[in-house]
Amino acid sequence: MGAVPSTPRHSSSSETAEYLIATFVGEKSFPLDSDFWQKLLELPPSLRWPAHRVRQACNLFTQNNCCTRHLAKILIHLAWCLQEATQTSGAPSAVYMKAVNAVYISSAFLKYTFENSQSENLAQLYLSLDENEAIHDEFVTDQSIENLVMHNVLGFIASVDVSPNTYLLHQELVSFLLVAMSTQLLSGPTPGPKDVNPFIDAAMSQQEVLLVSSVVRRLLLNYITRPHVPLSRAYSIFSEGNQPGVLERVGSAAASIVLLPFNYLASSNGEGSRNQLADSSLHVLLVLIHYRKCLVNEESITKRSNESLTSDSVSKVSTYFSDNPYCKALENARDIEFDRVDVEGTASANNGSVVRLPFASLFDTLGMCLADEAAVLLLYSLVQGNSDFLEYVLVRTDLDMLLMPILETLYNASRKTSNQIYMLLIILLILSQDSSFSASIHKMVLPAVPWYKEHLLHQTSLGSLMVIILIRTVQYNLSKLRDVYLHTTCLATLANMAPHVHRLSAYASQRLVSLFYMLSRKYNKLAELRDEKLHIKMNSIEQDNLTDDMSAELQIYTDFLRIVLEILNAVLTYALPRNPEVIYAIMHRQEVFQPFKNHPRFNELLENIYTVLDFFNSRMDAQRLDGEWSVEKVLQLIINHCRSWRGEGMKMFTQLHFSYEQESHPEEFFIPYVWQLVISRSGFSFNPSAISLFPVDLHANKEIRDGEEPNIRPNGDVNEFNLHLDP
């Protein structure tokens, strides 16, 4: 065998560990087949290093790795350990412990190298062996090390069940994946062909469809089942006595990701309700499914006529994004209880293995976890990309399990991130595209809504509550966010629901009419300001630009008002007999429509509203009544005459139907968003000064530490939402 460092006889385990790790980061290079690697990986977990020593070790390692290639070698040994653990049925704990140590060490030094490198300088990883290295029989020379490692990491996750023996190895492997894929943090917000992401690219290049499908399935099953490991079992395997475990040692500040198991298992601060393996699995899945690799279309590059490209040839270079197999696997997931592929007797559109999942359990888990922003993003990814899961959600008879946490989160919008609000609103828009959804939610009655404080909601339908919350979100947006996309999404969802409204509550009906009034006030204020500017005789360009901006904003609010009138028209045209409260609300506030009666964009829509008003006002005038009209008496008259309503004189308009589609480059939003969630919602930390993917407030946090949320500035305007109006 190869050379191995000699250690003092009768040395303690801590002295041996110190010596071996110091040797690992030192100048001497040990070949792959040296006994040194076995001694290093068989260390018992009993050493704890302070943060400054960890940084010193990592710094020394990066200086010497160019000569020793120890990072490449520890990664190869990690792959071999995982092969042994995967192939050995019922492997003893020592096999898993070697793999855990390999993951710990690899994660620590890999992460430190990333944090102290620029994206274009990742060659410092030296992910290859020296040409003079004697090649071990088990190592295939034409296989890249990153491919070897990712294949075995993904293979273990996919094929080995989570058990008390394997729990921490599974946990550390999903944590390793986050470390390995964190090179994305070094790149800019727009993916480019020069971005260097060796490990996630290796994951994307896996040719085995079954492996990719199995990884997606395992990560989702981890999230659904939320497996726990007994504390006593964890300590007996990975520590000596009651001492905290070892190569958490290599972790502290330089690679706090490796501290996750013991930080999580030993904590008593109320975080026990969260499941670390489940959360980490979800984060890995979100990173995988939203990654897009930017490639150059080589066919469009003209040949060089000299050393530099001409301006004509540069303009002909184009880029494109490669397919993402993990995203496709998620999109093709099927319910384990009812698989359409089996029913149709065909091989499925993806020409490979289908991910089979318990949709019922997935639905229930999402319903319980939607307070977590990552769960919201998973739900969005499923309903937007997987037609089978969307269909499953739509036929559930307990939609309140999913909708109530969504609506409660929107109710508390002021305490949520804007991206989370967008995701939730898009989910509601996608659901509202199905008419059966809009019909069924109005038949589901809620005894009470305790979290809604502004008004007592008793025996209110789920549909009425959804209308109330959407309108409240518009009101919040008017005063705080002032975002056009948010307004459009809320109004589009209401428009999709309108023809199917059934017994809308009195409060929801009042809020619907008040929505028109709120927007009309904004419209009138903008119109007055614009007119004032037009009367001011100033010919400056700045003044002209200001007037143009105000005219554009006025046009936006004109469109909003028209959509609200379309919503009211849809209720009156298709569902008037079922909604007496809407008629009452319009009659009670009919003066708000008067100023717009002759507006060219609104007059046809308002003609229908006034046809309804004339019908019921005339019935009131003809009614002989002793005493004053009360709310109850007016409502009863409306209910009585709804039966005789025939819709005479009403103009029929084409129903509005809004649908959602992603923009052509959603990765520009989703890749930064996913990594913001990973850093702010998990124990994963990363040096903020090295992050280029999204803006970080460096003055607020010198270092993003384990368990703390980074001070991340908003990503700016969100432009990945696209609404389409069907004719």
Phi, psi and omega in degrees: 000171182285179182294151179218139180293142177270141181244152180302140177293149179061023178284153178285163180297326180292321178294320178297315180298315179302315183294315183293320179291321176298323177292321179300319182271356185280194188275335185282134180262132178250133181293165183302324186267014179289146175296344180306318185294321178294318179298319180295316185281345179263010178299136173286145182284092183217002183255140177232123181254142173288163188300319185293329178287326176298314180297320178299316180297316181294320180296316179296321180298314182295330178290324186264345187298331180298332180262319184279331186055034182289334176295314178300321184288320179292328177292321177296317179294326174300314179299318180293320177299319180290325175299316179296317181293327181284320186276340182268110181292127180061045184302143178293163184299331180299325179295315179292325181295320176300317180295319179298316178299319179296321179293315180305307185294315180300315181299315185298309186280329176296315183294318179298321179296318178299313186295338183247023178233159168266156185302327181279353182252023182288000172296342177297346177292331182051059182277056176202161178268154177297144183297341178270359182292133174287121187278130177287149182301329184280351183260124179271118188294330183272006177258129180291151183295321180296324176293317179300312183294310184295324178298318182283324175297310180295322179297319178295314180301319185286326192253342183254123181292152175282126180217172177306325180288326188257356188304307185291330176293318175301316181299315182289331179289319177291327175293320176300320179299320177297317177298310185297327182270357185286359173301338177300331180294340181275345183267164179287172184293339178255114181303137180228165183293343181269357178297138182247109180226073190298322187280318179288329174296323176295321177296321181289335185273000179299123186274346183276110180299323180298320179296312180300313180297320181292324178295313179300317180297315182296317180298319179289323177295322174301319181291322183286311187278337178049061186295143177244153174241136179300137181301318183298322181291321180296316182289322183294330181276319192246018174205166178254120182064226180257013181283145176294150188285171201284279191289013160297333168317307182286357191264313197342276185264321185288332181210067187294350177301328184283355177274353189305314185301308185283326175301318182287311186292328185267354185284150178226034185258021177090359180278358183298342179290340176270145181252115188296318180294319179297313182295316180295321178298319179295317180298317178299316180300316181296321177297316183295314188283340182258002179284139173226127178267126180272128182236157178265133176281098188295333182295336184270358181274122179285155181292146179286130175268342176208196185293332182246148178285141176283165180296328179294319183289325179297321183293342182268354178285132179231158179239160177210167182250134180287158178292149179252110184294331181286322175297317179296321179297318179294320180295332182260010178297144181233157178287129181296336181277334181210102185257113181299330179300317180294319183295318183279345179067033179237171190270004179082151185291340183270005176051038179196198183291140179264137175283116180255124185228152172282095183301326180298314180292322178296316177301313182296318180296316178298320179300325180280338191246010186290353171292339178272128184297328179295324177295323177298317180293324176295315179300316177302313182300325181286310184288335179278325187252339186245103184295328179293318179292321177299316178298321179298315180300317185293335181265358177294139179271354179244051181300339179299333179299329180265320186285325183298313176295328177295312182293324178294321178295318177295325177299324180262035186303328183295340181255010182244164177283153180297324179296322178296319178298316178301313182302315181296318180294322178294322177300314179297321178297315180299316179296322184290347178293343179262124184295329180294327177298309182298327179286318186289325183291339178277349178264354182263114185260131179261126179301321181199161176231084189297332182279350177273113191263337187288337185205143178286114180256105183239128181053050180259140179288154178298325178295318178297319179297320180296319176299315181299314184290320178297318179293321177296324178294321175298317180297317178298319181294324179299323185267335187243292190280318181055052184249125184296320181299321181295314176304311184299318182294316179298313182292324178297319179294317177298321180295320178295326182282332194307313183294346186249010180296137182223117180051055175300135185294163180299316182293317178297322179295317178298318181294328180294316177291322178295331177299316177298319181294317179300312181292326179293324177296317177296319179298312182297321180294318178295320180296319179295315180297318179296316180298322177299316181294323180294330181279343178279118186277084175231131185257014182290150179298321181300318180294319179297319179296320179297317179296320178297318179298318180293323178294322178295318179293323178297321178296322178298315181288334172296317178296319179299314180298321179296319179298319178298319177294324175297320179297312179298320178297319180297320178296315183289329183279317188253346187217025184300311183300336183268001187223065180297331181293328177294317178298316179299317182296322178292318179294321183292329182240035187295341181292339182290341181272340187304315183297343184252010187297328182254011179290130185299332179278342189244344193300320180294319180292321180288335175301318178295317180297319180287334173297316177294316180299316180298319181299310185280329175295321179294325178292325177291318180296327182279347183278121174281128187222132174273120179089192183279156172284126175256167178303316183296320182290320178295316181295321179294321177298317179299314181300317182295318185274349172299329182293332182262002180290128180241359178074023181292136179085356180278134175273135180269126177249150176297133180297133173289138174219112181262137175234160183249135172222144175290152172293172186290338180231068181294339182299334180293335175266313192285323181297310175298322182297315180299315182289330172298318178295318181301314184286322185272341186247356182234182178278003183287129178241156179207140180302114186296332180291345179267352185278124176246350186292326178210160182290138177232136178281098184288336182286330182282327182223115175292328178209136177278110188261166182302126175087356181253145177276133177287155176272088185257126180288154179302153186282000183093195182296139178266127185231020181269000183265131184225123181256138179238132180261115178283134179290000000 
